[in-house]
């Protein structure tokens, strides 16, 4: 089987971002949040608030945003192919997409994250294996001010968002029986469900803001699927066989509830934000953002630790009046492989 090297745009990203970093790769949505290592619970004030802290929806009057992230943009077309069971020889791909609109205290977005892999010489014996999964979230939410002091000296904002979930898991293995035939098995599962997030953000002073979030306070996910297996004969590009298909048991699950607390500090005169998050799943996240050129340019860096995986991220933000462009990159292996994000937004 062919082995295609993944494209690693390390040098280009380092030059473009003009930042140095060490190992790690945080997953998440929104290039600004990603560039800060995901330490966004107390910072969120954009469409990504729907996912990080819906209480942040009170911060803007209108915003429309679209962003995409991947570890290899050149391989994205193969993601759809693997879902159509047209398996490539070699693949290791992750992606996420966020697009949405907020208007006043309300917002809606579509968020997608997924991964796909294909390889030969699989662990356990098969000569070839492939798998893919994704989750789509259709999110709506609202935030409002619950209490405040005159002159915006302090305030308490509360928010909630609900997601309709759609997911898919696909796995495929092949074990050669001889030069002309193989045993193939494909498991294809699909899910539907929902999840409710609650958030709060307390601006104690102009310097300190605290955020609290409960993810998946209410949730449900139902999986259904099929298993297809049988003996196939190689015949040109299309294998020939008469596989048997069986239905899998329906599985209902509840998503883990995760509690997050974050703090954001904006030291006077520095034009910077220092943020940190801690969560009940054991993750720790830290981030910093520094503005230059009258807030036309923002430089970001972050670090995340979860399940013994250490992630370092870096990012840039460009503000052109109401138009904003954000870039971010992150890695968990010393930038041997890199996740990158690009996002554009319009905000009034």
C-alpha angles and dihedrals in degrees: 000000000000118000113209118196114232115242111251111195092188100132094045093050094047091052094044094046094038090212135115123220145172132227129319148074126218119197120218146108131280124041094237092052092044092051088056093052092255092293089140108121094103095029104051112120102144140066089292086068086084088071103028104035122342090201086076091070089088091070103078139037099214136001136162119188141175126183140163133195134189143153089233120017090185091065099048094104089063091062091070091044093056090050087054088053092249095132121204120217096244132011141153109172139159128179143170133187131193125185127162153124133237125195118185109309095348135077145171132194147166115226125185129182127173148145138212133193136180129175147149126237093040124193110265098035111287115131091221136018135174136177139176136182138177141172125208119201122195100195133189125173149154139211132195141177111260098181139356147168125237119273090026090279092146138348144175119223126189129193146170136197132188125202130203105212131211121178143171136195121191127179131174133182134181127197117188115231095183138330093292106033140046140182112243131191128184126184115193120183131176130192141197129188148113141250134198124211126192125196144180133190123192120194102202096176138341086275106044130050124175125200131195126187136179111199122202094006086160120018145149133181125184121197126199129170154135139252118217119190140159148109118300132191122217109244113166114295095335120062116223124220148121104243124186119235124207131181119243124226115269110253123200120194140173119225116240114263110235125193119204132188124189140177129201122196124194107190113211118263095006102092089219139120122211115193139181134181133192124188139192090243088068098256123140123196132186130183144168133197125191124189126213138178096032091312093307091118130038125188118199140186134174146172131207133188121196131151090352090303114125118204129192121192135183131187150173131214127198121196119198103176106284093354120086130185120191129190128187140171133188141175141184098199107053093282094298084128121022136201111208133190134197122187136173126192143172117215135179 
